[in-house]
Amino acid sequence: MTTLVTGGTGFVGSHVVRQLVAAGHQVRVLVRASSNLQALDGLSAERVEGDLRDFASLDRALKGVRRVFHIAADYRLWTRNPDEIYKSNVEGTRRLLEAAGRAGVERVVYTSTVATVVVPRETGKLPNEETQATLNDMIGHYKRSKFLAELEAMKAASAGIPVVIVNPTTPVGPGDWKPTPTGRIILDFANGKMPAYVDTGLNLVAVEDVAAGHLLAAEKGSIGERYLLGAHNMTLKEILNALATITGRPAPRVQLPHSVALAAGYADEFFSRLTGREPKIPVDGVKMSRHRMFVESDKAERELGYRPGPVEPALERAVRWYAEHGYLVANAMTKLAAHAQAA
């Protein structure tokens, strides 16, 4: 059985590819001409060049495929041209699902996001897969594009294409080479570039567990259903305290009001537009941080047999991976080595 993976060169996607290969699957990875293939080094997976915007390349990639993991997404909280995000995340998803329907695949696992589930509600209950959100609830172009893409997946399932949806929360661990916005938090902390924090929270999960959840969804998930793949709700302060234990670097004690962080974000984006560099404090990210991204993710455990492990070891694996791959400055490496020796 040949399995096609889109986004296989990314953080979550590369871990899915790795676990599929380890389980003995024939794996084909859709890559663009410009893709960085370092995440696939050493893996016996076929690479096929294509693009989510090109129907012909998708038909070629899907030839002989029985199962698809559509993980590819444009995950940016800031861009000069937001249309690019919608073309990749919404139009690309629609085209892939249409091509999968033509190819007669047996199962498509579509990777959505926790962002389509977690919206501000004053119910006193944690959001879960039954939480109903609207496009107006989505903050920023990335969240809106993923909300619309998830609707495309649901429409496809209603039309008879065997789609199962997974909604990872906030994966952490090794291999986040880009890095993602969450990986940037870990990296900035380790490098001593986080003097303060805001009052927010995330549901963290080991990236390896997210990948395992994808495979379980392919085997046991119900068509048209969505499954949150999460683990532990943690405030940002708790996350930074855990990183302090791992790195030996003290956690910041200053809590910034959201208004101050938002002002800094607007200023940063203003200078980014002048200089062309990506902002370090995206406004959409600050706006998102006003609401804790806490969820209840029991459905995947009940229906798929999903069993996430503790988060702290995954944070440590992330820090070690960054150290081994040259992401940490010399001072951070010295602190990490000294802390490890003392421990």
C-alpha positions in Angstrom: 0.0 0.0 0.0 1.4 3.4 -1.1 0.8 6.3 1.3 1.1 9.9 0.1 2.2 12.6 2.6 2.0 16.3 1.8 4.0 18.5 4.1 6.4 15.6 4.8 9.4 18.0 4.9 7.8 20.0 7.8 7.8 19.5 11.5 4.8 17.3 12.0 4.9 15.8 8.5 8.4 14.5 8.8 7.5 12.7 12.0 4.5 11.1 10.3 6.8 10.0 7.4 9.3 8.6 9.9 6.6 6.6 11.8 5.0 5.3 8.5 8.4 4.1 7.3 9.1 2.5 10.6 5.8 0.6 10.4 6.7 -0.8 6.9 4.6 1.4 4.7 5.6 2.5 1.2 5.7 6.2 1.5 5.6 8.9 -1.2 6.2 12.5 -0.2 4.9 15.4 -2.3 7.7 18.0 -2.4 8.1 21.3 -4.3 11.1 22.2 -6.3 12.1 24.6 -3.6 11.5 22.3 -0.6 14.2 21.8 2.0 14.6 18.0 2.2 16.8 17.8 5.2 14.0 16.5 7.4 13.8 13.4 5.2 17.5 12.5 5.3 18.0 8.8 5.9 14.4 7.9 5.3 13.4 5.4 2.5 10.6 7.5 1.2 9.9 8.3 -2.4 10.0 12.0 -3.3 7.7 13.2 -6.1 7.8 16.8 -7.2 4.4 18.7 -7.3 2.4 21.5 -6.0 -1.0 21.8 -4.3 -2.0 24.4 -6.9 -1.2 22.1 -9.9 -3.9 19.5 -10.6 -1.7 17.5 -13.0 1.0 17.1 -10.5 -1.5 16.0 -7.8 -2.9 13.3 -10.2 0.6 12.0 -10.8 1.4 12.0 -7.1 -1.8 10.1 -6.3 -1.3 7.3 -8.9 -1.5 4.0 -7.1 -2.0 5.6 -3.7 -4.5 4.2 -1.2 -4.0 6.5 1.7 -3.2 10.2 2.0 -2.0 12.4 4.9 -2.6 16.0 3.9 -0.4 17.8 6.4 1.0 20.6 4.2 0.1 24.2 5.3 1.4 27.7 5.1 1.9 28.4 8.8 2.8 32.0 9.1 1.3 34.6 11.4 2.5 37.5 9.2 3.0 37.9 5.5 3.1 40.8 3.0 0.7 38.9 0.8 -2.1 37.1 2.7 -3.5 35.7 -0.5 -0.6 33.2 -0.6 -1.8 31.7 2.7 -5.4 31.2 1.3 -4.1 29.7 -2.0 -2.0 27.1 -0.2 -4.3 26.3 2.8 -7.8 26.6 1.2 -7.5 26.2 -2.5 -4.6 23.7 -2.1 -6.7 21.5 0.2 -9.7 21.7 -2.1 -7.6 20.6 -5.1 -5.9 17.8 -3.2 -9.3 16.4 -1.9 -10.8 16.6 -5.4 -7.7 14.7 -6.8 -8.0 12.1 -4.0 -11.6 11.6 -5.0 -10.7 11.0 -8.6 -8.0 8.6 -7.5 -10.4 6.6 -5.4 -8.2 6.6 -2.2 -9.4 4.6 0.8 -8.6 7.2 3.4 -7.5 10.8 3.7 -6.3 12.2 7.0 -6.5 16.0 6.9 -4.4 17.9 9.4 -6.3 20.9 10.7 -5.5 22.8 13.9 -6.6 23.5 17.4 -7.3 27.1 16.2 -10.5 26.0 14.6 -11.8 24.7 17.9 -10.6 27.1 20.5 -12.6 30.3 20.5 -13.6 32.6 23.4 -16.6 31.2 25.2 -18.0 32.1 28.7 -19.4 28.6 29.3 -16.9 27.5 32.0 -16.2 24.4 29.9 -13.1 23.6 27.9 -13.6 23.6 24.1 -13.6 20.2 22.4 -14.5 18.7 19.0 -18.2 19.7 19.5 -17.4 23.4 19.9 -19.0 25.3 17.1 -17.0 28.3 15.8 -17.5 30.8 13.0 -15.1 32.5 10.6 -15.6 35.7 12.6 -14.1 33.9 15.7 -10.8 33.3 13.8 -8.0 35.8 14.5 -5.7 36.5 11.6 -5.3 35.1 8.1 -3.7 31.8 9.2 -6.6 30.8 11.5 -9.2 32.0 8.9 -7.5 30.0 6.1 -7.4 26.8 8.3 -11.0 27.3 9.3 -12.0 27.5 5.6 -9.8 24.5 4.7 -11.5 22.4 7.4 -14.8 23.3 5.9 -13.5 22.0 2.6 -12.5 18.7 4.3 -16.0 18.4 5.8 -17.7 19.1 2.5 -15.5 16.4 0.9 -16.5 13.9 3.5 -20.2 14.7 3.0 -19.6 14.2 -0.8 -18.3 10.7 -0.2 -14.5 11.2 0.0 -13.3 9.2 3.1 -11.8 12.2 5.0 -10.9 12.1 8.7 -9.8 15.4 10.4 -7.2 15.7 13.1 -6.6 18.9 15.1 -3.2 19.0 16.7 -2.8 21.4 19.6 0.8 22.7 20.0 3.4 20.1 19.1 6.9 20.4 20.6 10.0 18.2 20.2 12.9 17.6 17.9 13.0 18.4 14.2 11.3 21.9 14.3 13.9 23.2 11.9 12.0 26.3 10.6 11.1 26.8 13.5 7.4 27.2 14.2 6.1 30.1 16.3 6.1 27.7 19.3 9.6 26.5 18.5 10.7 30.1 18.4 9.5 30.5 22.0 11.7 27.6 23.0 14.7 28.8 21.0 14.4 32.4 22.2 14.2 31.3 25.8 17.2 29.0 25.4 19.2 31.8 23.8 18.3 34.3 26.6 16.1 36.5 24.4 12.9 36.4 26.5 13.0 39.0 29.2 9.3 39.0 29.9 6.1 37.0 29.1 2.3 37.5 28.8 -0.5 35.8 30.6 -1.6 33.1 28.2 -1.7 29.3 27.9 -1.3 26.5 25.4 -2.1 22.8 25.2 1.3 21.2 24.6 1.9 17.8 23.1 5.0 15.8 22.0 5.3 15.9 18.2 5.9 12.2 18.2 2.5 11.7 19.9 0.9 13.9 17.3 2.4 11.8 14.5 1.2 8.6 16.2 -2.3 10.2 16.4 -2.3 10.7 12.6 -1.6 7.0 12.1 -4.4 6.0 14.5 -6.8 8.3 12.8 -6.1 6.6 9.5 -6.8 3.2 11.0 -9.7 3.9 13.4 -11.1 7.4 12.7 -14.6 7.9 11.6 -15.2 9.6 8.3 -16.2 13.3 8.7 -15.2 13.4 12.4 -12.5 15.5 13.9 -10.1 14.5 16.6 -8.1 16.9 18.9 -4.5 15.6 19.3 -3.3 17.2 22.5 -1.9 16.4 25.9 -1.4 19.0 28.6 -2.8 22.5 29.3 0.0 24.7 30.5 0.2 28.5 31.1 3.1 30.2 29.3 4.7 30.8 32.8 4.6 27.0 33.5 6.2 26.3 30.1 8.9 28.8 30.8 9.5 27.3 34.2 9.9 23.9 32.6 12.4 25.3 30.1 14.3 26.9 33.0 14.6 23.4 34.6 15.9 22.0 31.3 18.3 24.8 30.4 19.5 26.1 33.7 18.5 29.6 32.6 16.1 31.5 34.9 12.6 32.1 33.8 11.5 35.7 33.3 9.7 37.3 36.2 8.2 40.3 34.4 4.6 39.8 33.1 3.8 42.2 30.3 0.2 43.6 30.0 -1.3 42.5 26.6 -1.7 46.2 25.7 2.1 46.7 25.9 2.8 43.5 23.9 0.3 44.6 21.3 1.9 48.0 21.0 5.3 46.4 20.6 3.8 44.1 17.9 2.4 47.0 15.9 5.7 48.8 16.1 7.6 45.7 15.1 5.4 45.0 12.1 5.7 48.7 11.0 9.5 48.3 10.8 9.2 44.9 9.2 7.3 46.5 6.3 10.0 49.1 5.9 12.9 46.6 6.1 11.3 43.5 4.5 12.2 41.2 7.5 9.7 39.0 9.3 8.5 40.5 12.5 9.6 39.0 15.8 6.4 40.0 17.5 3.5 39.3 15.0 0.4 41.3 15.9 -1.8 38.2 15.2 0.2 36.2 17.6 -0.2 38.8 20.4 -4.0 38.9 19.7 -4.2 35.2 19.9 -2.4 35.2 23.3 -5.3 37.0 24.9 -7.1 33.7 25.1 -5.7 30.6 26.6 -5.7 27.7 24.1 -6.8 25.1 26.6 -8.9 22.2 25.3 -10.3 18.9 26.3 -8.9 16.1 24.1 -10.4 12.9 25.4 -12.2 11.9 22.2 -9.1 10.7 20.5 -8.2 8.7 23.5 -11.6 7.1 23.6 -12.1 6.4 19.9 -8.6 6.0 18.5 -6.6 4.7 21.5 -4.4 7.8 21.4 -2.1 7.9 24.5 0.0 11.1 24.7 3.0 11.1 27.1 4.4 13.8 29.3 5.4 17.1 27.7 8.5 18.0 29.7 10.7 15.3 28.0 9.5 16.6 24.6 10.6 20.1 25.6 14.0 18.7 26.5 14.3 16.8 23.2 13.5 20.1 21.4 16.2 22.0 23.3 18.8 19.2 22.7 17.9 19.1 19.0 18.4 22.8 18.7 21.8 22.5 20.5 22.9 19.7 18.3 21.9 21.5 15.1 23.6 24.9 15.8 20.6 27.0 16.7 21.9 28.0 20.1 24.4 30.8 20.6 27.7 30.1 22.4 26.6 31.4 25.7 23.4 29.2 25.7 25.5 26.1 24.8 27.8 26.8 27.7 24.9 27.2 30.1 23.2 24.1 28.8 26.4 22.0 29.1 27.1 23.3 32.6 23.6 22.6 33.7 23.7 19.1 32.3 27.0 18.4 34.1 25.6 19.7 37.4 22.5 17.5 37.0 
